[in-house]
Amino acid sequence: MTLELWLLLSLTLLAGAMSPGPSVALVISTSITHGRSSGLVMAVAHGMGIAVYALAVVLGLSTLIQSSSVVMTTLQICGALFLFYLGFQMLSRGIERLRKGSETGEDESPEGTPANITVWQHAANGFLIVFFNPKVVIFFIAIFSQFLNADQTMATQLMAAAMAGGIDTAWYALVAVCVSNKRFATALGAASPTIDTAFALLFMVFAAFVLLSL
């Protein structure tokens, strides 16, 4: 693969990572409510999920997934249910915090992670929101696969898959760092119940729309 093609692939992957959707909303909400470290954990897990699908394209598994209507429908249903689950959790948390009123600046520090949400839960949420997203499958089959061909070595294709995961991780890590910056921590922390509630409703409406469209 030429340098120009690597650069084009990088820009394509970055554009895919930057596209708005449930993933960025979840990373933003997590970083605001649970702190920078939680947002970074979610970013890494999200990148790992992207790398898994990129690797599936390299191995030819994604074509089998897309060609099976049962598998695609199952992914859509599981994805919608997972979004609804996340939305319900965020809505409950947002309503509870709105009821209690605004937190103090110290309590809303970006490093203050509630004890009831573990690092592994954040990692699982970051990975599963990718894994149950059939749009990711379509993106990698329709776009990422165009950069691969039979003349390339397996090492080159694996490097492309690793790049997909790395760029995705870097983008969401940047989002997590920006929204948890100390300059904005107090304002974002005070607004986090409202943000949680808004994102929760968005997730639940999107989940309902997906289920009704099946």
C-alpha positions as YAML, in Angstrom:
chain: A
units: angstrom
residues:
- id: 1
  name: MET
  ca: [0.00, 0.00, 0.00]
- id: 2
  name: THR
  ca: [1.43, 3.37, -1.00]
- id: 3
  name: LEU
  ca: [1.89, 6.29, 1.38]
- id: 4
  name: GLU
  ca: [-0.92, 8.19, -0.35]
- id: 5
  name: LEU
  ca: [-3.27, 5.25, 0.13]
- id: 6
  name: TRP
  ca: [-2.33, 4.97, 3.82]
- id: 7
  name: LEU
  ca: [-3.06, 8.68, 4.26]
- id: 8
  name: LEU
  ca: [-6.40, 8.34, 2.47]
- id: 9
  name: LEU
  ca: [-7.28, 5.34, 4.64]
- id: 10
  name: SER
  ca: [-6.37, 7.31, 7.76]
- id: 11
  name: LEU
  ca: [-8.61, 10.22, 6.76]
- id: 12
  name: THR
  ca: [-11.45, 7.84, 5.89]
- id: 13
  name: LEU
  ca: [-11.20, 6.08, 9.24]
- id: 14
  name: LEU
  ca: [-11.03, 9.40, 11.07]
- id: 15
  name: ALA
  ca: [-14.13, 10.63, 9.26]
- id: 16
  name: GLY
  ca: [-15.93, 7.44, 10.25]
- id: 17
  name: ALA
  ca: [-14.87, 7.83, 13.88]
- id: 18
  name: MET
  ca: [-15.95, 11.49, 13.96]
- id: 19
  name: SER
  ca: [-19.42, 10.84, 12.57]
- id: 20
  name: PRO
  ca: [-22.07, 11.70, 15.17]
- id: 21
  name: GLY
  ca: [-23.97, 8.88, 16.81]
- id: 22
  name: PRO
  ca: [-24.65, 7.00, 20.06]
- id: 23
  name: SER
  ca: [-20.95, 6.26, 20.62]
- id: 24
  name: VAL
  ca: [-19.83, 9.87, 20.91]
- id: 25
  name: ALA
  ca: [-22.87, 10.69, 23.06]
- id: 26
  name: LEU
  ca: [-21.99, 7.84, 25.41]
- id: 27
  name: VAL
  ca: [-18.32, 8.85, 25.68]
- id: 28
  name: ILE
  ca: [-19.27, 12.47, 26.36]
- id: 29
  name: SER
  ca: [-21.82, 11.53, 29.01]
- id: 30
  name: THR
  ca: [-19.45, 9.06, 30.67]
- id: 31
  name: SER
  ca: [-16.55, 11.53, 30.72]
- id: 32
  name: ILE
  ca: [-18.70, 14.29, 32.21]
- id: 33
  name: THR
  ca: [-20.41, 12.14, 34.83]
- id: 34
  name: HIS
  ca: [-17.70, 9.64, 35.76]
- id: 35
  name: GLY
  ca: [-14.51, 11.46, 34.87]
- id: 36
  name: ARG
  ca: [-11.68, 11.45, 32.39]
- id: 37
  name: SER
  ca: [-10.27, 8.03, 33.30]
- id: 38
  name: SER
  ca: [-13.65, 6.37, 32.69]
- id: 39
  name: GLY
  ca: [-13.98, 8.13, 29.36]
- id: 40
  name: LEU
  ca: [-10.50, 6.98, 28.34]
- id: 41
  name: VAL
  ca: [-11.27, 3.38, 29.32]
- id: 42
  name: MET
  ca: [-14.40, 3.54, 27.18]
- id: 43
  name: ALA
  ca: [-12.41, 5.04, 24.28]
- id: 44
  name: VAL
  ca: [-9.92, 2.16, 24.37]
- id: 45
  name: ALA
  ca: [-12.69, -0.44, 24.53]
- id: 46
  name: HIS
  ca: [-14.53, 1.28, 21.67]
- id: 47
  name: GLY
  ca: [-11.36, 1.19, 19.58]
- id: 48
  name: MET
  ca: [-10.97, -2.51, 20.33]
- id: 49
  name: GLY
  ca: [-14.50, -3.10, 19.06]
- id: 50
  name: ILE
  ca: [-13.69, -1.26, 15.85]
- id: 51
  name: ALA
  ca: [-10.49, -3.29, 15.45]
- id: 52
  name: VAL
  ca: [-12.50, -6.51, 15.81]
- id: 53
  name: TYR
  ca: [-14.75, -5.55, 12.89]
- id: 54
  name: ALA
  ca: [-11.78, -4.39, 10.83]
- id: 55
  name: LEU
  ca: [-10.13, -7.75, 11.48]
- id: 56
  name: ALA
  ca: [-13.37, -9.48, 10.48]
- id: 57
  name: VAL
  ca: [-13.15, -7.74, 7.09]
- id: 58
  name: VAL
  ca: [-9.54, -8.87, 6.70]
- id: 59
  name: LEU
  ca: [-10.54, -12.46, 7.47]
- id: 60
  name: GLY
  ca: [-13.66, -12.30, 5.31]
- id: 61
  name: LEU
  ca: [-16.05, -12.90, 8.21]
- id: 62
  name: SER
  ca: [-17.95, -9.64, 7.84]
- id: 63
  name: THR
  ca: [-19.28, -10.62, 4.41]
- id: 64
  name: LEU
  ca: [-20.83, -13.72, 5.97]
- id: 65
  name: ILE
  ca: [-22.36, -11.57, 8.72]
- id: 66
  name: GLN
  ca: [-23.93, -9.12, 6.30]
- id: 67
  name: SER
  ca: [-25.17, -11.84, 3.95]
- id: 68
  name: SER
  ca: [-27.13, -13.46, 6.78]
- id: 69
  name: SER
  ca: [-30.38, -11.60, 7.39]
- id: 70
  name: VAL
  ca: [-30.81, -13.46, 10.67]
- id: 71
  name: VAL
  ca: [-27.44, -12.29, 12.00]
- id: 72
  name: MET
  ca: [-28.00, -8.69, 10.88]
- id: 73
  name: THR
  ca: [-31.48, -8.59, 12.39]
- id: 74
  name: THR
  ca: [-30.14, -10.09, 15.61]
- id: 75
  name: LEU
  ca: [-27.43, -7.41, 15.75]
- id: 76
  name: GLN
  ca: [-30.03, -4.70, 15.22]
- id: 77
  name: ILE
  ca: [-32.30, -6.05, 17.94]
- id: 78
  name: CYS
  ca: [-29.45, -6.53, 20.41]
- id: 79
  name: GLY
  ca: [-28.10, -3.08, 19.59]
- id: 80
  name: ALA
  ca: [-31.48, -1.44, 20.11]
- id: 81
  name: LEU
  ca: [-32.03, -3.26, 23.40]
- id: 82
  name: PHE
  ca: [-28.53, -2.32, 24.57]
- id: 83
  name: LEU
  ca: [-29.13, 1.35, 23.71]
- id: 84
  name: PHE
  ca: [-32.45, 1.21, 25.57]
- id: 85
  name: TYR
  ca: [-30.67, -0.33, 28.57]
- id: 86
  name: LEU
  ca: [-28.01, 2.40, 28.54]
- id: 87
  name: GLY
  ca: [-30.68, 5.05, 28.11]
- id: 88
  name: PHE
  ca: [-32.69, 3.71, 31.06]
- id: 89
  name: GLN
  ca: [-29.57, 3.72, 33.26]
- id: 90
  name: MET
  ca: [-28.66, 7.27, 32.25]
- id: 91
  name: LEU
  ca: [-32.25, 8.47, 32.66]
- id: 92
  name: SER
  ca: [-32.50, 7.00, 36.16]
- id: 93
  name: ARG
  ca: [-29.17, 8.56, 37.14]
- id: 94
  name: GLY
  ca: [-30.08, 11.94, 35.61]
- id: 95
  name: ILE
  ca: [-33.48, 12.10, 37.31]
- id: 96
  name: GLU
  ca: [-31.98, 11.12, 40.66]
- id: 97
  name: ARG
  ca: [-29.30, 13.81, 40.43]
- id: 98
  name: LEU
  ca: [-31.80, 16.42, 39.26]
- id: 99
  name: ARG
  ca: [-33.89, 15.57, 42.30]
- id: 100
  name: LYS
  ca: [-30.96, 15.98, 44.65]
- id: 101
  name: GLY
  ca: [-29.91, 19.25, 43.04]
- id: 102
  name: SER
  ca: [-26.57, 20.42, 41.71]
- id: 103
  name: GLU
  ca: [-23.43, 18.79, 43.08]
- id: 104
  name: THR
  ca: [-20.62, 20.87, 44.55]
- id: 105
  name: GLY
  ca: [-17.62, 21.66, 42.36]
- id: 106
  name: GLU
  ca: [-15.50, 19.21, 44.35]
- id: 107
  name: ASP
  ca: [-17.97, 16.36, 43.99]
- id: 108
  name: GLU
  ca: [-18.18, 16.93, 40.26]
- id: 109
  name: SER
  ca: [-14.48, 16.71, 39.70]
- id: 110
  name: PRO
  ca: [-13.78, 14.81, 36.48]
- id: 111
  name: GLU
  ca: [-11.81, 12.27, 38.50]
- id: 112
  name: GLY
  ca: [-14.72, 11.47, 40.82]
- id: 113
  name: THR
  ca: [-16.13, 8.18, 39.59]
- id: 114
  name: PRO
  ca: [-19.21, 6.80, 41.36]
- id: 115
  name: ALA
  ca: [-18.43, 3.53, 43.12]
- id: 116
  name: ASN
  ca: [-21.37, 1.68, 41.54]
- id: 117
  name: ILE
  ca: [-19.86, 1.88, 38.04]
- id: 118
  name: THR
  ca: [-16.70, -0.17, 37.63]
- id: 119
  name: VAL
  ca: [-13.94, 0.22, 35.06]
- id: 120
  name: TRP
  ca: [-14.98, -3.10, 33.52]
- id: 121
  name: GLN
  ca: [-18.55, -1.86, 33.09]
- id: 122
  name: HIS
  ca: [-17.32, 1.22, 31.24]
- id: 123
  name: ALA
  ca: [-15.09, -0.97, 29.07]
- id: 124
  name: ALA
  ca: [-17.97, -3.36, 28.35]
- id: 125
  name: ASN
  ca: [-20.27, -0.46, 27.41]
- id: 126
  name: GLY
  ca: [-17.65, 0.97, 25.07]
- id: 127
  name: PHE
  ca: [-17.08, -2.37, 23.35]
- id: 128
  name: LEU
  ca: [-20.71, -3.49, 23.13]
- id: 129
  name: ILE
  ca: [-21.98, -0.23, 21.65]
- id: 130
  name: VAL
  ca: [-19.70, -1.00, 18.69]
- id: 131
  name: PHE
  ca: [-20.29, -4.75, 18.59]
- id: 132
  name: PHE
  ca: [-24.08, -4.40, 18.40]
- id: 133
  name: ASN
  ca: [-23.99, -1.65, 15.76]
- id: 134
  name: PRO
  ca: [-24.69, -3.10, 12.28]
- id: 135
  name: LYS
  ca: [-23.76, 0.25, 10.72]
- id: 136
  name: VAL
  ca: [-20.16, -0.46, 11.70]
- id: 137
  name: VAL
  ca: [-20.32, -3.73, 9.75]
- id: 138
  name: ILE
  ca: [-21.66, -1.90, 6.70]
- id: 139
  name: PHE
  ca: [-18.98, 0.81, 6.96]
- id: 140
  name: PHE
  ca: [-16.15, -1.71, 7.01]
- id: 141
  name: ILE
  ca: [-17.60, -3.85, 4.24]
- id: 142
  name: ALA
  ca: [-18.51, -0.95, 1.95]
- id: 143
  name: ILE
  ca: [-15.59, 1.41, 2.60]
- id: 144
  name: PHE
  ca: [-12.73, -0.15, 4.55]
- id: 145
  name: SER
  ca: [-12.66, -3.23, 2.30]
- id: 146
  name: GLN
  ca: [-11.98, -1.02, -0.73]
- id: 147
  name: PHE
  ca: [-8.48, -0.38, 0.61]
- id: 148
  name: LEU
  ca: [-7.70, -4.11, 0.73]
- id: 149
  name: ASN
  ca: [-6.83, -6.42, -2.15]
- id: 150
  name: ALA
  ca: [-5.44, -9.88, -2.76]
- id: 151
  name: ASP
  ca: [-1.99, -8.55, -3.67]
- id: 152
  name: GLN
  ca: [-1.40, -7.21, -0.18]
- id: 153
  name: THR
  ca: [0.35, -9.24, 2.48]
- id: 154
  name: MET
  ca: [-1.53, -10.34, 5.59]
- id: 155
  name: ALA
  ca: [0.79, -8.08, 7.63]
- id: 156
  name: THR
  ca: [-0.34, -5.05, 5.62]
- id: 157
  name: GLN
  ca: [-4.01, -5.88, 6.10]
- id: 158
  name: LEU
  ca: [-3.55, -6.51, 9.80]
- id: 159
  name: MET
  ca: [-1.76, -3.17, 10.07]
- id: 160
  name: ALA
  ca: [-4.78, -1.52, 8.41]
- id: 161
  name: ALA
  ca: [-7.08, -3.19, 10.93]
- id: 162
  name: ALA
  ca: [-4.87, -2.03, 13.81]
- id: 163
  name: MET
  ca: [-4.90, 1.49, 12.36]
- id: 164
  name: ALA
  ca: [-8.72, 1.44, 12.38]
- id: 165
  name: GLY
  ca: [-8.75, 0.62, 16.08]
- id: 166
  name: GLY
  ca: [-5.97, 3.08, 16.89]
- id: 167
  name: ILE
  ca: [-7.53, 6.05, 15.12]
- id: 168
  name: ASP
  ca: [-10.92, 5.35, 16.69]
- id: 169
  name: THR
  ca: [-9.34, 5.11, 20.14]
- id: 170
  name: ALA
  ca: [-7.39, 8.33, 19.63]
- id: 171
  name: TRP
  ca: [-10.49, 10.27, 18.54]
- id: 172
  name: TYR
  ca: [-12.68, 9.17, 21.43]
- id: 173
  name: ALA
  ca: [-9.82, 9.65, 23.89]
- id: 174
  name: LEU
  ca: [-9.53, 13.24, 22.61]
- id: 175
  name: VAL
  ca: [-13.27, 13.71, 23.14]
- id: 176
  name: ALA
  ca: [-12.98, 12.34, 26.68]
- id: 177
  name: VAL
  ca: [-10.05, 14.61, 27.52]
- id: 178
  name: CYS
  ca: [-11.71, 17.71, 26.08]
- id: 179
  name: VAL
  ca: [-15.06, 17.35, 27.85]
- id: 180
  name: SER
  ca: [-13.37, 16.47, 31.18]
- id: 181
  name: ASN
  ca: [-10.90, 19.37, 31.06]
- id: 182
  name: LYS
  ca: [-10.73, 21.17, 34.41]
- id: 183
  name: ARG
  ca: [-11.63, 24.48, 32.79]
- id: 184
  name: PHE
  ca: [-15.04, 23.06, 31.93]
- id: 185
  name: ALA
  ca: [-15.39, 20.49, 34.72]
- id: 186
  name: THR
  ca: [-17.54, 22.60, 37.05]
- id: 187
  name: ALA
  ca: [-19.96, 23.77, 34.37]
- id: 188
  name: LEU
  ca: [-20.20, 20.36, 32.74]
- id: 189
  name: GLY
  ca: [-20.54, 18.67, 36.12]
- id: 190
  name: ALA
  ca: [-23.42, 20.95, 37.07]
- id: 191
  name: ALA
  ca: [-25.10, 20.24, 33.74]
- id: 192
  name: SER
  ca: [-24.43, 16.49, 33.80]
- id: 193
  name: PRO
  ca: [-27.90, 15.48, 35.13]
- id: 194
  name: THR
  ca: [-29.54, 17.39, 32.28]
- id: 195
  name: ILE
  ca: [-27.04, 15.98, 29.75]
- id: 196
  name: ASP
  ca: [-27.59, 12.45, 31.04]
- id: 197
  name: THR
  ca: [-31.35, 12.86, 30.78]
- id: 198
  name: ALA
  ca: [-31.19, 14.31, 27.26]
- id: 199
  name: PHE
  ca: [-28.84, 11.60, 25.97]
- id: 200
  name: ALA
  ca: [-30.93, 8.93, 27.70]
- id: 201
  name: LEU
  ca: [-34.09, 10.05, 25.92]
- id: 202
  name: LEU
  ca: [-32.15, 10.18, 22.64]
- id: 203
  name: PHE
  ca: [-30.91, 6.61, 23.13]
- id: 204
  name: MET
  ca: [-34.35, 5.29, 24.05]
- id: 205
  name: VAL
  ca: [-36.08, 7.02, 21.13]
- id: 206
  name: PHE
  ca: [-33.41, 5.74, 18.73]
- id: 207
  name: ALA
  ca: [-33.78, 2.20, 20.14]
- id: 208
  name: ALA
  ca: [-37.56, 2.34, 19.73]
- id: 209
  name: PHE
  ca: [-37.18, 3.60, 16.17]
- id: 210
  name: VAL
  ca: [-34.84, 0.72, 15.27]
- id: 211
  name: LEU
  ca: [-37.16, -1.90, 16.78]
- id: 212
  name: LEU
  ca: [-40.23, -0.46, 15.06]
- id: 213
  name: SER
  ca: [-38.46, -0.33, 11.70]
- id: 214
  name: LEU
  ca: [-37.61, -4.06, 11.72]
...
